[in-house]
Structures are given as structure tokens and as C-alpha cells.
Amino acid sequence: ALASYERAIKLRPDFVPPYVNAAFAYNARGQNDKAEASFRKALALDPNNAAVHLNLGMLLGELKRPREAEGAFRDALKADPNAAAAAYNLGVLLSESKPKECLTWCRKAYELRPNEGRYGYTYAFFLRQNGQVEQAIRVLRKMVNAATAYPDAYLLLGEVLEKQGKVGEALSVYRRGSQNKNLTPRDRYRLEMHMQRLMR
């Protein structure tokens, strides 16, 4: 596949997709210096390509270069303010260094893609971590009420409610999760175990 992409680049050096595909292929082979160079060539041709900025940011994050990754995610959001994946990744990246800004971006990702369980859970997780427990509960309840296929949302909500002494409400959350057909049998079993633990 890589040879095909390289041939395509020789035939059409002004065409962005082969550079991007080659970058993914280089990354899969562990040749991350070449992957980065290929993404950067794509951006030289199309500086406002949000998807390329996003993927470069993810590569830079993988390479433990957080400042550069942050810049790439911000560039992706400049190119496309509705890039939920860029907002999510930027939020997670900033969780330790800039917790307030982390919440801003995690909220944006969640609002852009409310049905993406990972985004809602992550937003609630960082809300709780920053002491905004009731807001975290509201986000998680909304996910549970929508039967979102994300087991960690049930587990986190149940844990928070248990710590508040609301064992009955936690039990109800675990029960709803154990009955949610959108979850895998294994995840439903995990939630059932929490339910049985509270019923002892």
C-alpha cells in the first residue's frame, strides 16, 4: 500500500490524500519521523485541513510531544470549530496543566457529539475531578436516561451516588445498566455484579 501512495505522490505531488494515507502507513510501520513529515507535506498543500491537523496532533501526542500536539489540535479547531475529536483530544491533553480550559473543550466535544459516550463520560469525569460533582451527575444521568452504550458512565454515576450515601439511586443506575441491551453481555455482567454487591 505504501508503494502505491508513494507512486501517487510522484504522479500528483499537489494532491493531499496520498500524503495522509502514506503517513498512516508509515505510522503503522513505526516510521513516525516519515509519518510526521508526510502529514506536514499535506499541510503545506492544504494549511486549513482540520483532519490533517487532528491526525498530526494525535501522532505528536503518541510521540510524547504535548506542546506541539496542543498546537496541532488548536489549528484543527481554527480550521473547523466543530471538530469534536480535536476539542476532545485538546481537552484531555490540557487536563493537568490547564484544568479549566480542559473543561471548556471537553464540554464542547460533548455538546457537538452528545451521543458519543466517550465524550460525555470524559466531560463528567473531569467535572467531578474539578469539584463540580452535581454537574457531573447531571451529565451522567442524561447519558443513562438515553441508554448510552458506554458502561463507564453507569459505573461512574453509581460510584458518585454511593459516595453521597444514595445507595438506592446507585442500585437503580447499576440495574438500568445491567438491562441495557446496547451494552455488551460482559459489561452488563459487570454492572450486575455491582448491583448484587449493594443488595447483600
C-alpha positions, 0 to 999 in steps of 0.5 A: 500500500505504501508503494502505491501512495508513494507512486501517487505522490510522484504522479500528483505531488499537489494532491493531499490524500496520498500524503495522509494515507502514506503517513498512516502507513508509515505510522503503522510501520513505526516510521513516525519521523516519515509519518510526521513529515508526510502529514506536514507535506499535506499541510503545506498543500492544504494549511486549513485541513482540520483532519490533517491537523487532528491526525498530526496532533494525535501522532505528536501526542503518541510521540510524547510531544504535548506542546506541539500536539496542543498546537496541532489540535488548536489549528484543527479547531481554527480550521473547523470549530466543530471538530469534536475529536480535536476539542476532545483530544485538546481537552484531555491533553490540557487536563493537568496543566490547564484544568479549566480550559480542559473543561471548556473543550471537553464540554464542547466535544460533548455538546457537538457529539452528545451521543458519543459516550466517550465524550460525555463520560470524559466531560463528567469525569473531569467535572467531578475531578474539578469539584463540580460533582452535581454537574457531573451527575447531571451529565451522567444521568442524561447519558443513562436516561438515553441508554448510552452504550458506554458502561463507564458512565453507569459505573461512574454515576453509581460510584458518585451516588454511593459516595453521597450515601444514595445507595438506592439511586446507585442500585437503580443506575447499576440495574438500568445498566445491567438491562441495557441491551446496547451494552455488551453481555460482559459489561452488563455482567459487570454492572450486575455484579455491582448491583448484587454487591449493594443488595447483600 
